[in-house]
């Protein structure tokens, strides 16, 4: 391997994957730093699980190179890569006790029995499952089985943990507690973790770095804050965030302003390549919109539906030209359907996109 990458945990170089003549992963380059928690996120079929399985050695790489801890592992078996992978299914042996499940991989590697016992005791204490060591998987709850599956990976002391939607089979309450557990483990162990999910909440709460994929390509990689607040394009802006970003049709006025319906708004973008009257889109997060007095730079809309969710209320509104606008409120009056309101959007919260989805800056 080239010098200077040994401190990198995982390096993907021009990774491609084809099935027959159909390429599904298109030249992916990605560097994962030692100890980072990286989450692959994207819609179904975007290639996130395929990419993870290639890192694990469970899918053959058509072109490109995968390095783990500075070592080319592209053609190595999974057992030789220094990784541990957790799947949606827990893949526990039902006829074995928790203790036997935890130590099975070490036993197959002919590890000394005393060392196996020591590691099993250590890991079970970390995961708070030491009182379950004599039970079998059928006697455990979903969360307990998940902890055993995680423990079986930890006990092997891998260089990299790979998670393929490990919480998707759990109910909502248990997913929250397991997210907290996985985040705690990452802090305590310090290992590199690569995690696949379609759940934005998991991605935003767990990741040091989010990798947003679409159609086998990386659309954006960055911190959760960067991806959320500074999306690279319209796809990322619309995919990350719930409710999704509002996109309003607008026209470039040629003087540093845009027109949305009957409203003129300043647009801090380089409009040199835009023609007067050219269509673009204004992106606004629901939480960045505030009810305001009528006046310049105000967007007028009528409330169609008000949704109260405890500490948050969502106003589903319609502009005069029929466009939809979702507004998030943390406090304020209880606006009802039929009321006409004016909304303000701070200059620095406005995002602009070309018709083809490119970010305009």
N, C-alpha and C positions, 0 to 999 in steps of 0.2 A: 504493500500500500504506500501511497505517497506520504511524505513527511508532513507533519502538522495536523493530522486528523486523529491521532491516537487518543486525544482528550475528548473527541466527539463520541457519543454513545452509539448513534446509528446514522449512517450516511447512505442516502439513496441517490444514485447517479444515473440519470437518463433511463429510468425503469419503464419498460414496456411489457405489456402482456397481450397476447393474441390467442384466440380460440379459433383454430382453422385459419381462415384468412381475415377474420374480424379482430381488429385491435380494440381493446377495451380500456387499457391503461396507456396513456400517451406521453411518454418521455418525462416522467416525474423526477424532479431533483428536490431533495429535502435533507437538511441537516438537523439532527436532534441532539441537543447538548446533554452532557452527562447530568443525571439527576432530574431532568425535566419531566413534567407530566404533560404529554402531548395528546390531544384529542382529535381524531379524524371524524368530521361530521359532514353530513350531506344527505340529499334525498335518496330513496331506495334506488339501487342500480347505479349509484355514482362511482362505485369502485372502492369504497373504503374498506370493506371486509376482504376483498381480493388483495388489496395492497398490504393489509395486515398479514394475511396468510402467506404472501410472498416473503415478508420479513421473517415469518416463522419457519419458512421452508416447506409449507404445506401446499404451495402452488409454485410451479416452475416459472422462473423468470425468462421471458422470451428474449429480451435484450436489456442491457444495463448491468449495474453492479450494486450489490448490497454489502456494506461493511458494518460490522458490530465491534466496537472497542478497537478500531483500527485494523481489524482482520477481515479479509474478503471471505464472506460466507455464502456467496451467491450459489455455489454448487454443493454446499455441505448439507448433510441430513439435519433435520430439526434438533436431534439430540446432541449435535456438535456445535450448535450456535450460541449456547449460553443464554437461552431464553426459556421462559415459562409462559404458557398461554392458558387463559381462562375463557371458556366458551359460554354461550347462553345456557346450555345444559350443564349441570354440575359435573357429570361424568364420574360420579363416585361409584365405587364397587359396593353393591348392596349387601354382599355376604361378608364384608370386612367391617371391623369396628372403625370408629373415627381414628383411633391411634394407628391402626394398620393402613388405613387410607392415606394418612399423613406421611407415613414412612415408606410407602410402597415404592416410590421412585428411587429413593435412596437404597432400598433393599435390592432393586434390580441393578443398581450401579455398584453392588457389592460393597457398600459402605459398612464399616465396622458397626455391629449391633449397638455397642455402647454409645457411639456417636449418633446413631439414628435416634436412640432414646433421648439423648441430650437435646437434639434439635427439635424433636417432637414436643418435648416438655417446654422448651423455650418458645416455640411458635404458638403452641396452644395457650400459653400464658399471655402472649401479646394479643391474641385474638379473643381472649376470654372464653375459651371453649375447653379449658382443662377439666371441667367437671363433666364433659361429654365424651371423654376418650374411650369409654367402654361401650358406648351406644353404637348402633348401626344406623346408616343413613335414613332408613324407613322410620326411625324413631325421632327424627329431627324435624324442626320447622324449616320453612324455606330459607329464612335468614341464617339459621344455624348451618344448613347445608352449604350455603354460599360461603360462610366463614371457613368451613372445612376445605372447600375447593380452593379458596385463596391461600389457606394455610399449606396445602399440598404444594402450591407453587412457591411460597416463601421458603419452605424448608429446604428446597434445593439450592438456595442462594444464587439465583440467576443474575446475569448482568442486566437483563431487560425483561420487564413484565409486559405481556401483551394481553389486552382485554377485548373480547369480541362481544359487545352488547351484553355484559354479564348480568345486568339488572333487569333486563326486559321481561323476565318471567315473574318478577315480584310485583306485589300490589304497591299502590302509590306511597303509602306510609312507610313500607319496608324499604322502598327505593331511596327515600330520603335518609333513613337511618344508615343504609349501606353506603350511600354517597359520603356521609360524614365519616364512616369507618374507613373507607378507601382513602379519603383525604388524610385522615390521621395516620394511616399506615405509610403513606408516601412521605409525610413529614418525618416519621420515626425512622423509616428504613433508608430513605434517600436514594432509592433505586430509580433508574429511568423507567417510566411507564408510558406505554402507548395504548390508547383506549379508543375503541370505535363505538359510536352511538348515533342514533337519529334524534336523540332527545337534546334539545338546545339547553335546557336547564342543567343537565349533567355536564355538557360541554363548558358552559359558562362558569359553573361553580368549581369544577375540578381542574381545569386546564391552566398550565403556564402558557401554553401555546395552542391555539386552535388552528387546524388545517381544514379549510372548507373546500370540499370536492364537488365537482359536477362533471358528469360524462367522462370520467377517467382523467380529469385534469384538476390541478390545484387552482382554485379561483383566488384564494388569499390565505396567507399564513401569518399569524401574529398573535399578540396577547388578546384575551377576551375583550378588553377595553378598546384596543385598536380596531379589532374587527367590527365591534358594535358601533363605535363612534366615528370611525373613519373607513367605511366599507370601500373596497376597491372598485366595485361595480354594482349595478342594480340587482343582480342576482344575490350577492352577499347581503346587500342592504335589506332585501325582501325576505331572505331565508333566516337570518339571525334576528331574533326579537319576536316577542309575542305579547300583544298583537303586533303584526308586521308593520313595517314602515308604511306610512301613507305615500302614495305616488299621485301627484296632481298634474294633469296636462297643463303645459304652459307654453307661451310664445316668447321668443327673444325679441326685445324691442330695439336692440342695436345701440343703446345708450347706457349699458350697465344695469338694465332693469329687465324684468320679465312681466308678463301679464298672465294672471290666473283668473279666468272668468272676467269679472269687472275690476279686479284688484291689481294694482301695480306694485311690485316688490323689487327691492334692490337685490342684485345677484352678484356676489363677489367671485366672479369667474373670469377667465380669459376668454372673451367672446370673439377673438380675432378670426376664428375659423367659422363662426356662425353667421348666417344671413338673417337680415331683418325678417321677422315673421316665422323663423324656423321653429319647429316644434321641439320642445325638450320636456323633461319631467322634473318637478320639484319633489324632493323626498323630505318628509318630516316624521320624526318619531312621535307617537301619541303623547308621550309624557312631556314633550317639548312645546306643546301647544297650550296656550292659556286663554281663558275667557277675558275679553278686554272691552273697553268702551269703543264704540264705532269711531272711525277716523282713518287717516292715511295708513297704508300697509296693513289693513285689517281684512281678514277673510271672512265673509258672511256665509252662514250656513244655518240650516234648520235641523233641530234635534228630531231624529226619527225614532230613536229608541234609547233608553237609559238603563244601563246594567249595573246594579249595585253588588259589589263583592266584598263587603265589610269595610276595610280601610281604603278601598279603591272603587271608583265609579268610572265606567266607560260610557261615553256619549257617542252614539253612532249617528252621524250627521250627513246631510246632503247639501251640497252647494247649489246655487241657482241654476247652474248648467248641468246638474244631475250627477256630478262627481261625488264620490263618497269620502268621508273624513272621519277617522276615529280619534277621539280625544280622551286622554287619561286624566282623571282628577283625583287628587289625594284628599282634598277638602273643598268646601265651597257649597253654594246653594244646591238644592236638589232639583236640577233642571229636568223638565219633563218633555215628552214628545210633543211636537208642534211649536215649541219656543224657538224664536229666531235669535241667534247670538252672533257676536263678532269675536274673532280669534286672532291673537298675535303670536308670531313666531320669531324668536330672537335671530338676528342676522347669522350668528355663529352656529346655529342649529339647522340651517338650511343646507340641504345637499342637492346637487344638480346632476342629472344624467341625460345623456344623448338618447335618441330613440332606439339605438342598437344596444343600450345598456351600459355604455362606457361612462365612467365617472368624469364629470366636467369640473375642472378646478380653476 
